[in-house]
Amino acid sequence: MSLDLPPVAPAVTAELVQGLTPRLRKRLDAGITKLAGRPSVRDGDTVRIAVDDDTHLELHAPGGTVTSTDAIRCGCLLAPDCLHRAAAASAAPIAEPDSDSDSEPQSQSQSLPDAKPASVGEDAPGTPDTQSASPTEPETPTPDQRAAAQAMYDAAAAVLEAGTDGAGAVLQAELLRAAHSARISGLPRIAASAVSVVTQLRAARGADPAYRLAELTAALREVLVTAHRLPGSTGPELATLRGTARQPYSPDGSLRLYGLFSEPVLTATGYAGAVTWTADAEGRLYTVSDVVPGGPGRAVGAADRAVRIGDTALTHRELSRAGLAVSGATVSPTGRLGAGAGVRAVRASGAAWREDPLAGLWELPVTDQVSRALTGGDGLLFLDVTLIGTVREAAGDCLLAACDGLTLRLSAAHDHPALPYRDNLRLLSAAPGTRLRVVARLDPSPLPRALLLATDHPRDPGTHLDLGLDRLQHADLPAPAMAPAGSSPAPDEAPLHLLRRRVHQAASAGRRVLAFPGDSATDSRRLGRYGLACAGDLLDELHSAAADRSRDVFGRLVPADINRFARAWLAAAHYTEEVDRSLCAAAWGADPALPPAP
């Protein structure tokens, strides 16, 4: 999409598409493609598109977002029920509510002095009230929430049945309509997941190089599993599935923080910026975030912007190597620092990774770190590694390193060419035998794998490099040393990919790709030989559900049972995720069911 359009609220897109006649709906995808080639001009909060020589389309976005159908106007004869308005809304980025604002709303203790701060799972201010529960009975979903979950399940099942090629603007609008209904019913978690699915679908259909099939599969699985579980959930499970519309912040007094590293953020949903990780003297992690709508340029440049806490002039890049003294701090459940009016912060001295108190982060056993990451932690690993070389994989080369008796695969945290992750990994691979202290994020897989985020300098262990922001040079590398001997080869991997591949194929090409005549018995038997008999059964059921087409009394094919197919796909997707998690824990020697040691 070449047009520079403002974000449009999901409800606006859904309403405009719903208002089209069946004939115009069939032409909507072609209308979006045609609109992309038309000239446009931006004047303040208004974008004007020349539909033809005599007709213009206008999008009014006060505050940067189109929030009503009246804000999209067309001069053609069929307006307001014309194809052009719906095409423009479907082509524009999806506006997301400020669910995780960079600047904390005026702290809840100030605006509501007698109210206790919201906690995880509680509704944030402004979230629709849900069914109250008696002291003796657990809370249950309201009728509106059950209806919204069912509508979301049906819309997501239709998208899965069609695949990316068939999930055009009409199916996307149905999913956005379901997301809007979910949000006004007090279900922000599933609403956000649905928006993520639509964003991934648009990236796939637009041949966006940032599109990743695995991310679409994960987002679609999240929507289906949440919609499936929510109607029967109660109490704490319901609170988790419901989610919160805004990160709740609670007071945390005064903090003395030490910068760890910074990482750029560039999401498929159109957000960009930087996040700086810090730690206190006890090793608790806190983040300072600056993420707003933007592209690759903002992801690179945000590191040189001043952090938005108090009056400090520190940039994110500087904070990652310095310290921060905060008074009146407010913190979200995920460790994010708020930037309310009562927060004060000044620059303080930092600490190197090999000095106290930061050195303690690397002293926790690797198995405990992996257990923490697999049981809902922040996912960060603090590792001492020795570089070995590279190994070629389908997605590109990985950096091999020895770590605590394991052969670890280190991958780039982001593949966008504007970010230097992959270039830095390529340079590090040219220095086998180098010992480094690194920060990585666990990547669950049957082999020990992590995404490399930061490393200490190969020639100066007293400093570190943020691999998504800083660029290594050949002069930064030490002379090649001998790689450690005795690294164990990769074990014979269980063929779970036979099931995972079908899960991804269905998300990409829809039900029909698995309905073609074929014999899945060979793959099922192979899975059974590796002790994965359940995976074989799920694979058989997935193929059977895809090919299940009955006929009526006149011999005509009846519509496919997309609910059966959605259930079979969801079971297979959930199974592969859980097995990957278990195999990941086994590869690292960790126990995913146990919390880390104190």
C-alpha positions in Angstrom: 0.0 0.0 0.0 1.6 3.2 -1.2 -0.9 5.6 0.3 0.0 7.4 3.5 -3.3 7.0 5.3 -4.1 7.7 8.9 -5.1 4.8 11.2 -8.8 3.9 11.2 -10.6 2.5 14.2 -11.7 -1.1 13.7 -15.4 -0.3 14.3 -15.3 2.3 11.4 -13.9 -0.2 8.9 -16.4 -2.9 10.0 -19.4 -0.6 9.7 -18.4 0.7 6.3 -17.9 -2.8 4.9 -21.1 -4.0 6.5 -23.0 -1.2 4.7 -21.9 -2.4 1.2 -24.3 -4.3 -1.0 -23.3 -8.0 -1.8 -22.2 -6.9 -5.3 -19.9 -4.2 -3.9 -18.4 -6.6 -1.3 -17.2 -8.8 -4.1 -15.4 -5.9 -5.6 -13.9 -4.6 -2.4 -10.5 -6.2 -2.7 -10.1 -5.0 -6.3 -11.2 -1.5 -5.1 -8.4 -1.5 -2.5 -5.8 -2.4 -5.1 -7.1 0.3 -7.4 -7.1 2.9 -4.7 -3.5 2.2 -3.8 -2.4 3.6 -7.2 -4.2 6.9 -7.0 -2.5 10.1 -6.0 -3.0 11.5 -2.5 -2.1 14.6 -0.6 -2.0 15.3 3.2 -3.1 18.7 4.6 -2.9 18.7 8.3 -5.3 16.1 9.7 -6.9 15.5 6.3 -5.8 13.1 3.6 -7.3 13.7 0.2 -7.2 11.0 -2.5 -8.1 11.6 -6.2 -10.4 8.7 -7.1 -10.6 10.0 -10.6 -10.5 13.4 -12.3 -13.8 14.5 -10.9 -14.1 12.6 -7.6 -12.1 13.0 -4.4 -12.1 11.0 -1.2 -11.2 12.6 2.1 -10.2 11.1 5.4 -10.4 13.4 8.4 -8.2 12.3 11.4 -8.3 14.8 14.2 -5.7 13.7 16.7 -4.2 11.4 14.0 -6.9 8.7 14.0 -10.2 8.3 12.1 -12.7 7.5 14.7 -16.1 7.8 12.9 -17.6 6.9 9.6 -18.5 10.5 9.0 -14.8 11.3 8.9 -14.4 9.5 5.6 -16.2 11.4 2.8 -16.5 10.7 -0.9 -17.8 12.8 -3.7 -19.0 10.0 -6.0 -22.7 9.5 -6.8 -23.1 6.4 -4.7 -21.8 8.0 -1.5 -22.2 7.5 1.4 -22.7 3.8 0.6 -20.0 3.6 -2.0 -17.1 1.3 -2.4 -14.4 4.0 -2.1 -15.1 4.7 1.6 -14.9 1.1 2.6 -11.8 0.6 0.4 -10.0 3.5 2.1 -10.8 2.3 5.6 -9.7 -1.3 4.7 -6.4 0.0 3.2 -5.5 2.2 6.2 -3.6 1.0 9.2 -5.7 -0.3 12.1 -5.9 2.2 15.0 -5.3 0.5 18.3 -6.5 1.9 21.7 -3.8 3.2 24.0 -3.6 0.0 25.9 0.0 0.5 27.0 0.6 4.2 27.0 4.1 5.5 27.2 3.0 8.2 29.6 1.0 6.8 32.4 -2.4 8.4 32.9 -2.4 10.8 35.8 -1.8 8.3 38.5 -4.8 6.5 39.7 -4.0 7.5 43.3 -4.3 11.1 42.3 -7.5 10.9 40.2 -9.2 8.4 42.5 -7.7 9.0 45.9 -9.9 6.5 47.7 -9.5 3.7 45.2 -6.9 1.0 45.4 -4.6 0.6 42.4 -5.8 -1.9 39.8 -4.0 -5.3 39.8 -3.4 -7.8 37.1 -6.7 -9.0 35.7 -8.7 -6.2 37.1 -10.6 -3.9 34.8 -8.8 -0.6 34.2 -10.7 2.7 34.5 -13.2 3.0 31.6 -13.5 -0.7 31.0 -17.2 -1.8 30.9 -18.4 -3.2 34.2 -18.7 -7.0 34.3 -21.0 -9.3 36.1 -20.5 -8.9 39.8 -19.8 -12.1 41.8 -21.0 -12.9 45.2 -18.4 -13.6 48.0 -19.1 -17.3 47.7 -19.4 -17.8 44.0 -16.6 -17.2 41.5 -17.1 -14.6 38.8 -18.4 -15.9 35.5 -18.6 -14.2 32.0 -21.6 -12.0 31.3 -24.0 -12.9 28.5 -22.5 -10.2 26.4 -19.0 -11.6 26.9 -20.2 -15.1 25.9 -21.8 -13.7 22.8 -18.7 -11.7 21.9 -16.5 -14.7 22.4 -18.7 -16.9 20.1 -18.8 -14.2 17.4 -15.0 -13.9 17.6 -14.6 -17.7 17.3 -16.9 -17.8 14.3 -15.0 -14.9 12.6 -11.6 -16.5 13.3 -12.8 -19.9 12.1 -13.9 -18.3 8.8 -10.5 -16.7 8.4 -8.8 -20.0 9.1 -11.1 -21.8 6.6 -10.2 -19.3 3.8 -6.5 -18.9 4.5 -4.5 -15.7 3.7 -5.4 -15.7 0.0 -9.1 -16.0 0.7 -9.3 -13.8 3.8 -9.9 -10.5 1.9 -11.3 -7.2 3.2 -14.7 -8.6 3.9 -13.5 -11.4 6.3 -11.1 -9.0 7.8 -13.9 -6.6 8.5 -15.9 -9.3 10.2 -13.0 -10.0 12.5 -12.7 -6.3 13.2 -16.4 -6.1 14.0 -15.9 -9.0 16.4 -12.9 -7.2 18.0 -15.0 -4.1 18.5 -17.8 -6.1 20.1 -15.3 -7.9 22.4 -13.7 -4.6 23.5 -17.0 -2.9 24.4 -17.9 -6.1 26.3 -14.8 -5.8 28.4 -12.6 -8.3 26.6 -9.5 -6.3 25.6 -7.2 -9.3 25.3 -9.0 -11.1 22.6 -9.8 -7.8 20.8 -6.1 -7.0 20.6 -5.3 -10.5 19.3 -7.9 -10.2 16.6 -6.5 -6.9 15.4 -3.1 -8.5 15.3 -4.5 -11.3 13.1 -5.9 -8.7 10.6 -2.6 -6.8 10.5 -0.8 -10.1 9.7 -3.3 -10.9 7.0 -2.8 -7.6 5.4 0.9 -8.0 5.5 0.7 -11.4 3.9 -1.7 -10.3 1.1 0.5 -7.2 0.5 3.7 -9.2 0.2 5.2 -7.2 3.1 8.8 -8.6 3.7 8.2 -8.2 7.5 5.4 -10.8 7.4 6.1 -14.1 9.2 3.7 -17.1 8.9 4.7 -18.2 12.4 3.4 -14.9 13.8 0.1 -15.2 12.0 -0.3 -18.8 13.2 0.4 -17.7 16.8 -2.0 -14.8 16.7 -4.8 -16.9 15.2 -4.2 -19.6 17.8 -4.4 -17.0 20.5 -7.8 -15.7 19.2 -9.3 -19.2 18.9 -8.1 -20.6 22.2 -9.2 -17.5 24.2 -12.6 -17.5 22.5 -12.9 -21.2 23.1 -12.0 -21.1 26.8 -13.6 -17.9 27.9 -17.3 -18.9 28.1 -16.6 -21.7 30.6 -13.9 -19.8 32.6 -14.4 -18.5 36.1 -12.5 -16.5 38.7 -8.8 -15.9 38.1 -8.8 -17.7 34.8 -11.6 -15.4 33.5 -9.6 -12.4 34.7 -6.6 -13.6 32.7 -8.6 -14.3 29.6 -10.4 -11.1 29.8 -7.2 -9.0 30.0 -7.0 -5.3 30.8 -7.5 -2.3 28.6 -4.7 -0.4 30.2 -1.6 -1.4 32.1 -2.4 -0.7 35.8 0.4 1.2 37.7 1.0 1.0 41.4 3.3 3.2 43.6 6.7 1.7 44.3 8.5 4.4 46.3 12.0 5.3 45.4 14.2 3.2 43.1 17.9 3.1 42.4 18.3 1.6 38.9 21.3 0.4 36.8 21.1 0.4 33.0 21.4 -3.1 31.4 20.7 -2.7 27.6 18.4 -1.1 25.1 16.5 -2.8 22.3 14.6 -1.4 19.3 11.0 -2.2 18.9 9.4 -2.6 15.4 6.1 -4.4 15.3 4.0 -5.7 12.5 1.1 -3.6 13.9 2.8 -0.4 13.0 4.5 0.5 16.3 8.1 1.4 16.7 10.5 2.8 19.3 12.9 1.6 22.0 12.8 -0.2 25.4 15.6 0.2 27.9 16.0 -2.5 30.5 17.3 -1.7 34.0 17.8 -3.5 37.3 17.8 -2.6 40.9 20.3 -3.8 43.6 18.2 -7.0 44.2 18.2 -7.9 40.5 14.5 -7.0 39.8 14.1 -5.8 36.2 12.4 -2.6 35.2 11.8 -1.2 31.7 11.6 2.4 30.3 9.6 2.4 27.1 9.1 4.8 24.2 6.9 3.0 21.7 4.4 4.8 19.5 3.0 4.4 15.9 6.0 4.6 13.5 8.3 2.7 11.2 11.9 1.5 11.0 13.3 5.1 11.1 11.7 5.6 14.5 12.9 2.3 15.8 16.5 3.3 15.0 16.2 6.9 16.2 14.2 6.4 19.4 17.3 5.2 21.2 18.7 8.8 21.0 15.5 10.4 22.4 15.4 11.4 26.1 13.6 9.0 28.3 10.2 10.2 29.3 10.5 9.9 33.1 10.9 13.0 35.3 13.2 15.8 34.1 16.2 13.6 33.2 18.0 14.4 29.9 19.3 10.9 29.5 18.6 9.2 26.2 17.8 5.5 26.0 21.2 4.7 24.7 22.8 6.6 27.6 20.5 5.0 30.2 21.5 1.5 29.1 25.1 2.3 30.3 24.3 4.7 33.2 21.9 4.7 36.2 18.7 6.3 37.3 17.4 7.5 40.7 13.6 7.6 40.7 11.3 9.0 43.4 7.6 8.6 43.5 8.0 5.7 41.1 4.9 3.9 39.7 5.3 0.4 38.2 3.1 -1.9 36.1 2.8 -5.6 36.8 5.2 -6.3 34.0 7.9 -4.0 35.5 7.3 -1.0 33.3 8.0 2.4 34.9 5.3 5.0 34.7 5.8 8.6 33.7 3.1 10.3 35.7 3.3 13.9 36.9 4.4 12.9 40.4 7.5 10.9 39.2 10.9 12.4 39.6 14.1 11.0 38.1 17.8 12.1 37.9 20.9 10.6 36.4 23.0 8.4 38.6 26.1 6.3 38.1 25.8 3.0 36.4 27.6 -0.4 36.7 29.3 -2.7 34.2 27.9 -6.2 33.7 30.8 -7.8 35.6 30.3 -5.5 38.6 27.8 -5.6 41.4 24.9 -5.5 41.4 24.4 -6.4 37.8 26.9 -9.4 37.9 24.4 -11.3 40.1 22.1 -11.6 37.1 24.6 -13.9 35.4 25.1 -16.0 38.6 21.6 -17.6 38.5 21.9 -21.2 37.0 20.9 -21.3 33.4 18.3 -24.0 34.0 16.5 -21.8 36.6 16.6 -18.9 34.1 15.0 -21.1 31.4 12.3 -22.3 33.9 11.5 -18.7 34.8 11.2 -17.8 31.1 8.9 -20.8 30.4 6.6 -20.1 33.4 5.6 -16.5 32.4 8.8 -14.6 33.1 10.3 -11.8 31.0 12.0 -14.3 28.8 15.5 -12.8 29.3 18.6 -15.1 29.7 21.9 -13.8 31.1 24.5 -16.2 29.7 28.3 -16.6 29.6 29.1 -18.2 26.2 32.1 -19.1 24.0 31.6 -18.6 20.3 32.0 -21.7 18.1 30.9 -20.7 14.6 27.8 -20.8 12.5 25.2 -23.4 11.3 23.0 -22.9 8.3 19.2 -23.1 8.8 16.2 -22.5 6.6 15.7 -19.1 8.0 19.4 -18.1 7.8 22.6 -18.7 9.6 22.7 -19.1 13.4 25.6 -18.3 15.6 26.8 -21.4 17.6 28.1 -20.9 21.1 29.0 -23.2 24.0 27.1 -22.4 27.2 27.1 -24.4 30.4 27.8 -27.7 28.6 25.3 -27.0 25.8 25.6 -26.0 22.2 23.5 -22.9 22.0 22.1 -21.4 18.8 21.9 -17.6 18.8 19.7 -16.0 16.2 18.9 -12.4 15.3 16.2 -10.8 17.4 14.7 -9.0 14.3 15.3 -9.5 10.6 14.5 -6.0 9.4 17.5 -4.7 7.4 17.3 -1.2 9.1 18.3 -2.9 12.3 21.9 -4.2 12.6 21.1 -7.5 14.4 22.0 -9.8 11.5 25.1 -7.9 10.4 26.4 -8.0 14.0 25.8 -11.8 14.2 27.7 -12.3 11.0 30.7 -10.4 12.3 30.6 -12.3 15.6 30.7 -15.6 13.8 34.1 -14.6 12.4 35.6 -14.7 15.9 35.4 -18.4 17.1 36.8 -19.0 20.6 35.8 -15.5 21.9 34.2 -15.6 25.4 31.3 -13.2 25.8 28.7 -12.3 28.4 25.4 -11.8 26.6 21.7 -11.0 27.1 19.3 -13.1 25.0 15.6 -13.9 24.9 14.6 -17.5 25.0 13.2 -18.9 21.8 11.3 -22.1 22.6 12.4 -24.9 20.3 13.6 -28.5 20.6 17.2 -27.3 20.5 18.7 -24.7 22.9 18.1 -21.5 21.1 17.9 -17.8 22.0 17.6 -14.4 20.3 20.7 -12.4 20.9 20.0 -8.9 22.2 23.2 -7.5 23.7 26.8 -8.6 24.4 29.8 -7.2 26.1 32.4 -5.7 23.8 34.7 -8.4 22.4 37.8 -6.3 23.2 36.6 -4.4 26.2 34.5 -6.4 28.7 33.9 -3.3 30.7 31.4 -2.0 28.1 28.6 -3.6 26.2 26.9 -3.4 22.8 23.2 -3.2 22.1 23.1 -5.4 19.0 19.9 -3.8 17.6 21.3 -0.3 17.8 25.1 -0.5 17.7 27.1 -1.7 14.8 30.2 -3.9 15.3 33.2 -3.2 13.1 36.0 -5.7 12.1 38.3 -3.7 14.4 36.2 -4.6 17.4 36.9 -8.3 17.0 39.8 -10.0 18.7 42.1 -12.3 16.8 40.4 -15.7 16.2 41.0 -18.2 18.9 40.5 -21.9 18.8 36.9 -23.0 19.2 36.1 -25.2 22.2 36.4 -28.9 21.4 33.9 -31.5 22.3 30.8 -29.6 21.5 28.0 -32.1 21.3 26.3 -32.5 17.9 22.6 -31.7 17.5 20.4 -34.6 18.7 18.1 -36.5 16.5 15.1 -34.2 16.5 11.6 -35.6 16.9 9.6 -35.0 13.7 7.1 -32.7 15.2 7.5 -30.6 12.1 5.2 -33.0 10.3 2.3 -31.7 12.4 3.6 -28.1 12.7 3.9 -27.8 8.9 0.3 -28.7 8.4 -0.8 -26.2 11.1 1.1 -23.5 9.2 -0.2 -24.6 5.8 -3.7 -24.4 7.0 -3.2 -20.8 8.4 -1.7 -19.8 5.1 -3.7 -21.5 2.5 -6.9 -22.5 4.3 -8.8 -25.7 4.8 -8.7 -26.7 1.1 -4.9 -27.3 1.1 -5.4 -30.1 3.5 -8.5 -31.5 1.8 -6.6 -32.7 -1.3 -6.6 -36.5 -1.7 -3.5 -37.9 0.0 -2.3 -40.4 2.6 -1.3 -39.0 6.0 -0.8 -42.5 7.4 2.9 -42.5 6.7 3.5 -39.3 8.7 1.3 -40.5 11.5 3.2 -43.8 11.7 6.5 -41.9 11.8 5.2 -39.7 14.6 4.2 -42.8 16.5 7.6 -44.3 16.2 9.0 -41.3 18.0 6.5 -41.7 20.8 4.2 -39.0 19.5 1.1 -41.1 18.9 -1.1 -38.2 20.0 0.5 -36.0 17.3 -0.3 -38.7 14.7 -4.0 -38.8 15.8 -4.2 -35.0 15.7 -2.7 -35.0 12.2 -5.2 -37.6 11.0 -8.1 -35.7 12.5 -6.9 -32.4 10.9 -6.8 -34.0 7.4 -10.2 -35.7 8.1 -11.9 -32.5 9.2 -10.5 -30.7 6.2 -11.8 -33.3 3.7 -15.2 -33.8 5.4 -17.8 -32.8 2.8 -21.1 -34.5 2.9 -23.9 -34.2 0.3 -27.6 -33.5 0.6 -30.4 -35.7 -0.7 -29.9 -34.3 -4.2 -26.2 -35.2 -4.3 -25.1 -31.6 -3.9 -22.1 -30.8 -1.6 -23.2 -29.1 1.6 -21.0 -26.3 3.1 -17.9 -27.6 5.0 -18.1 -27.9 8.8 -15.6 -25.1 9.5 -16.2 -25.5 13.3 -14.9 -29.0 13.2 -11.9 -28.0 11.2 -11.2 -25.0 13.5 -11.4 -27.4 16.6 -9.0 -29.9 14.9 -6.6 -27.1 13.9 -6.7 -25.5 17.4 -6.0 -28.8 19.0 -3.0 -29.4 16.7 -1.7 -25.9 17.2 -2.0 -26.1 21.0 -0.3 -29.5 21.1 2.7 -28.3 19.0 3.2 -25.3 21.2 3.1 -27.4 24.4 5.4 -30.0 23.0 7.8 -27.3 21.8 7.8 -25.9 25.3 8.5 -29.3 26.9 11.3 -30.1 24.4 12.8 -26.7 25.0 12.9 -27.3 28.7 14.4 -30.8 28.1 17.1 -29.3 25.8 18.2 -26.8 28.5 17.8 -29.3 31.3 15.1 -27.3 32.9 11.7 -28.1 34.3 8.9 -25.9 32.8 6.5 -26.9 35.5 8.6 -25.6 38.4 9.4 -22.0 39.3 13.1 -21.0 39.5 15.0 -21.5 42.7 15.0 -18.5 45.0 
